[in-house]
Structures are given as structure tokens and as C-alpha cells.
Amino acid sequence: MTSSPSHFSLLVVDDEPDLRTLYELTLLREGYDVETAGTVEDAWLHLKDRTYSAVITDMRLPDGTGLDLLRRLEEAGRREKAIVITAYGSAENAVEALKAGAYDYLTKPVDLKQFRAVVASALGRSPAASPTVVPSSLPSSHGAASGGEPRAVALEAAPPAPPASQAMNRMAGQSAAMQQVRALVDKVARSMAPVLVSGESGTGKELVARSIHEVSPRAAQPFIAVNCSAIPEHLLEAEFFGYRKGAFTGAADDREGFFQAANGGTLFLDEIGDLPLAMQSKLLRAIQERSVRPVGAVSEQAVNVRLLSATHKDLGAEVQASRFRQDLYYRLNVIQIRVPPLRERLEDLPAICDRVLERISRDAGVWPPPRLTREALAQLARYSFPGNVRELENLLHRAVAFSGGEDIDVSDLGVLDLSLDMPDAVSSSAVASIAAAPAAPMPAQAPAPAPLPTDLAAYLDEVERDVLERALERYRYNRTAAGASLGLSLRQMRYRMARLGVHVGGEPEAPETERGDDT
Ligand SMILES: Nc1ncnc2c1ncn2[C@@H]1O[C@H](COP(=O)(O)OP(=O)(O)OP(=O)(O)O)[C@@H](O)[C@H]1O
């Protein structure tokens, strides 16, 4: 079903008659139904009578504040979206309003273009305040991931029911901590409030950010994830705000930045703690002004972006050490979601392992997914996982390749990593069996000592990839024969090829069911 603007009813609350009329006329011209009130009590009388799509309220009212109205709405379980208008420069009020559940805020003097855009966005209507470019024209380097299609101009669309979030489905675990994370995701998804996701590396911060986006009314718009630590300092401004042709050597065309690409949607700034101070100031300005100026451009472009950020650093401590601007910290950290390390929610381990193994299997086109034996799971539970879920994923990838993919036993988990955490005294049968695993045969002639690799996992992957490719070449890309020559079953071979991205004849590994016998 589609809704015309007149299906949206708005309540404007302001005690200044001139401003009330200005807001009312602006909204009537957009085609909305508008009613007005001059005080908190007057507004509440209107709200008792009927429901509205949104309430737009001034902060300072004769008999209370906009926050009082917000709290009443919240207490009564009302579903109206609230937009609060605060005095210029009053960051505290804006933050308070967002914390109290406001969808968004506007600062005085209210820019009417922005006013219309924020109201439209609250109603789930086309939020684009300026023409935007398709995100796929973004440079794909520097850790930017475009999650988006060209945004649809949904002028007639009612607020879409948020689709089931894929990211949320991907997030396994029912520990109290994870349930709290999920509840917070649901809650904050409804507003524009900036959220800072904190937690150690690999805990699932990006997954949380994606979930917020996918549960929010912005789900159909782009989600742009940016790894701030991966962008060279001299490129930051151009990458964030875009640039104009000729702005600097090599700027052959106009290019949009992350903000424009995320317009209408969500911009996720990962590793925000790594942004240099100069860029922090520019980011703060873009957030406050809700507009950006591409490098080499004369004028600013309005942008409507919800900001989510993440860090594994203690940003409060960074502020203390003068490495992070306090005002920016204040803006980004309106709501904080902490994702606990895996070792603090070990009860989630079986569920996460199952979910990850399913994904590995699906990617390799092999079904059913392998299962961990009870001993293997117990072994994993004794490890502290400094690299959290990402480390667990890598470990399971390797284990699947070792095991051949039916049952994963202790011996498939890899002695090296796990033994790091083992207390000396532990001598369970699991440990004994690891210790008894045959050592890899030594090469006949030991080469001259080479420098030690700085990343052992990547180094071993490279060696394995080279072996697989040479075996495949020797056996004319017959995976069964190549695998057998290396002592591997076809299943094992397929897992290893899929994990390392080794393709036969340039073709990615196809699902087992779609492919006939090996050639
Ligand atoms: N609860 C979970 N269930 C299943 N998979 C998860 C869970 N949490 C995280 N993962 C997976 O672990 C990997 C790491 O997650 P993610 O990238 O979100 O972590 P991160 O905290 O953002 O990492 P970094 O600090 O390195 O940026 C991803 O592949 C993600 O899908």
C-alpha cells in the first residue's frame, strides 16, 4: 500500500506563534496534515485525542521542555516519532533529546530545507536532500565497502516495515550479554542517534552496526562501512567528502565521498579512534552542519546520514590523552553498545561455532556442515580467544580443511594456537592426543634459515595455496587426482580450495550439488 503525504499527520509544538506558523505552512506545503500546540499540556491534550505520525517540538516551552513531552510519549508507549528543536550551540540538549528517544533534532535558526528533509526522513519518505551519485562509483580501496544499490526515490512510499535483518540472523548466541546487545540494537534502530559500538577486535562490532542499519527504517538505503585506520591521512578529506575534477593532481573526474554515498542511509566509521585530530575537526563540522564540501568545491552539499562508529580503543582515555576531541566524542557517543569479548560469553561458543561452520560449508558448496566433537568443543572452551569471533572463524576454517569436513576433532584444531593458552598442568586425553599428533616430516635438506614470517597464518596459507595450485596443474585440474596425490579426499580438497580462493580454470568453486563428477 502506498501513502500520500496527507496520510501523515504531524503535531507541531512551539510557543512562538510566528515560528509555529512558519513550521505549519512549510509542512502543509509538503502535503501533510498539521495540528499545532503552544505548551506541553496543550500538546498532551491533542495527543490524548488521536495519534500522529510525528511530533515536532521546541525544547523550551512555557510549562516544561520538549524532553518532558518525549518522556511522556515514552512512558505511554506511544509510537510517534519525535523531532526536537534546540537552541543553537546546545549540544547537551541535542544529546539529551536523542537519549530520551527523539528520532532526531534540529538547531535554531531552523534551516527549512533541513527541516523538510528531517521530517521526511522521520516519516520514512525520500530523505535525499541533494542529488546523489550511485555508491558504486566510490573508490573501492581503503576499506570502504559499499552496501548499496542506487537509492530509490520513494516519494509515495509509507515507512517500510523493516525487513528481517540478515546481520542480526548471523549474530549467534543467547548469553545475557548478547541478548542485551540485541535489545539495544532494536531500540536504537528507531532513531537517528549516533551509536558508538565498542569492544575488542573481532568481537562483532561491524555485525552490530549492520544489524542497527538493517533493522532501521533506513534499511533499504546504503550502508557504507569505512575502516578509518586504513586510509592514508592525506586522502581522508577526499575520501570522506569527495572531490571535484581538477581539485588536485590526478582528480580526473568528480568523485563522491563516503558521506554522499551513504546519503539517506548509514555511515559506519570503524576504528574511529584512529582518525587524526585534523580530520576529527572536519568530521565534527560535517555532523553539526549536516553538510559536506567536496575538496575543490565552492559550495556545501546537504547530507542526511546516520552515523555509527566503532572502536577497540578506550575513547574516554584517548580524550584524556588529548588524542581525541572531546566534542566529537560527545557527539558520537550518544548511545554506547559494548560487545563483550568471546571469553566473557563462552556459553555462546557452541551456537557461534554451529553458525560459522554452516557458513563455511555453504561457501565451499559442501553440505551438511561438519560438527565439532564434544572434546573439540571442550578444548575450544579452554582457550581465551584474544582475537575473539574472528579468530574462532579462522581457526574453524583451518580445522574444516584439516578434518575433511565431517567431524572436527581435537587434532584438527591445531596445536600451535591452542597450546598457547593451556595451563602447564593440564593433561587431559585431549591434550595428550594433540601432543601425540605426528609431526610434519622435515624436508630432507633443511634450507638456510630464512627470516621468520611476521604473519604465520598468511605465510602458511601462501605455502598451501602454492602446493594446491601445483598439484592441480600437474593433474590437469582434476581435483580428485590432485587431492589424492596430496593425501586428501575430494571433500578436503574442495574445502581447502574454497578457503584459499583457488579456482579451477578461473571458475570459483561451485556448490557440490550443481557440479557433476570431477573432470
Ligand atoms: N555472535 C556472532 N555470531 C556469529 N558470527 C559472528 C558473531 N560475532 C561476530 N561474528 C563474525 O566474526 C567476524 C568478525 O566480526 P566483525 O567484523 O563484526 O568484528 P569487529 O569487532 O568489527 O572486528 P574489528 O575490530 O577487527 O573491526 C565476522 O565474520 C562476523 O560475521
Ligand as a Chemical Component Dictionary entry (heavy atoms), coordinates in Angstrom:
data_LIG
# 
_chem_comp.id                   LIG 
_chem_comp.type                 NON-POLYMER 
_chem_comp.pdbx_formal_charge   0 
_chem_comp.three_letter_code    LIG 
# 
loop_
_chem_comp_atom.comp_id 
_chem_comp_atom.atom_id 
_chem_comp_atom.alt_atom_id 
_chem_comp_atom.type_symbol 
_chem_comp_atom.charge 
_chem_comp_atom.model_Cartn_x 
_chem_comp_atom.model_Cartn_y 
_chem_comp_atom.model_Cartn_z 
_chem_comp_atom.pdbx_ordinal 
LIG N1  N1  N 0 27.757 -13.513 17.501 1  
LIG C1  C1  C 0 28.300 -13.899 16.334 2  
LIG N2  N2  N 0 27.850 -14.999 15.707 3  
LIG C2  C2  C 0 28.389 -15.410 14.537 4  
LIG N3  N3  N 0 29.391 -14.756 13.911 5  
LIG C3  C3  C 0 29.870 -13.646 14.478 6  
LIG C4  C4  C 0 29.361 -13.152 15.719 7  
LIG N4  N4  N 0 30.039 -12.036 16.038 8  
LIG C5  C5  C 0 30.929 -11.832 15.058 9  
LIG N5  N5  N 0 30.847 -12.785 14.115 10 
LIG C6  C6  C 0 31.672 -12.886 12.903 11 
LIG O1  O1  O 0 33.017 -12.632 13.307 12 
LIG C7  C7  C 0 33.704 -11.881 12.319 13 
LIG C8  C8  C 0 34.225 -10.612 12.965 14 
LIG O2  O2  O 0 33.120 -9.756  13.238 15 
LIG P1  P1  P 0 33.179 -8.188  12.981 16 
LIG O3  O3  O 0 33.940 -7.855  11.735 17 
LIG O4  O4  O 0 31.808 -7.656  13.109 18 
LIG O5  O5  O 0 34.067 -7.777  14.244 19 
LIG P2  P2  P 0 34.697 -6.363  14.624 20 
LIG O6  O6  O 0 34.585 -6.257  16.086 21 
LIG O7  O7  O 0 34.048 -5.301  13.798 22 
LIG O8  O8  O 0 36.203 -6.549  14.191 23 
LIG P3  P3  P 0 37.354 -5.426  14.093 24 
LIG O9  O9  O 0 37.547 -4.908  15.484 25 
LIG O10 O10 O 0 38.534 -6.189  13.633 26 
LIG O11 O11 O 0 36.863 -4.399  13.128 27 
LIG C9  C9  C 0 32.706 -11.614 11.198 28 
LIG O12 O12 O 0 32.900 -12.560 10.166 29 
LIG C10 C10 C 0 31.372 -11.818 11.869 30 
LIG O13 O13 O 0 30.383 -12.257 10.949 31 
# 
loop_
_chem_comp_bond.comp_id 
_chem_comp_bond.atom_id_1 
_chem_comp_bond.atom_id_2 
_chem_comp_bond.value_order 
_chem_comp_bond.pdbx_ordinal 
LIG N1  C1  SING 1  
LIG C1  N2  SING 2  
LIG C1  C4  DOUB 3  
LIG N2  C2  DOUB 4  
LIG C2  N3  SING 5  
LIG N3  C3  DOUB 6  
LIG C3  C4  SING 7  
LIG C3  N5  SING 8  
LIG C4  N4  SING 9  
LIG N4  C5  DOUB 10 
LIG C5  N5  SING 11 
LIG N5  C6  SING 12 
LIG C6  O1  SING 13 
LIG C6  C10 SING 14 
LIG O1  C7  SING 15 
LIG C7  C8  SING 16 
LIG C7  C9  SING 17 
LIG C8  O2  SING 18 
LIG O2  P1  SING 19 
LIG P1  O3  DOUB 20 
LIG P1  O4  SING 21 
LIG P1  O5  SING 22 
LIG O5  P2  SING 23 
LIG P2  O6  DOUB 24 
LIG P2  O7  SING 25 
LIG P2  O8  SING 26 
LIG O8  P3  SING 27 
LIG P3  O9  DOUB 28 
LIG P3  O10 SING 29 
LIG P3  O11 SING 30 
LIG C9  O12 SING 31 
LIG C9  C10 SING 32 
LIG C10 O13 SING 33 
# 
